[in-house]
Amino acid sequence: MKLHGSITANLENAIASAHRLRGHSVYSDTISYWQELIREARRIRMDRNETERARLDALIVRLETELISRERERR
């Protein structure tokens, strides 16, 4: 996955976008990107120190929560 900026910045931006777009339609490519970003963050976190892993874990959970909320809204 090619990122523009740090993984944390990308996660923060994805979280902000997902939150801002609650209740609105989002392209399936965007959802796929957010899911891929989560996978990449999980992969990258293994090479980080404890503090950075904790930060990544928190961001991963926040983005996953946004995706789960979005899925629930669709039902």
Secondary structure by P-SEA (a helix, b strand, c coil): ccccccaaaaaaaaaaaaaaaccccccaaaaaaaaaaaaaaaaaaaaccaaaaaaaaaaaaaaaaaaaaaaaaac
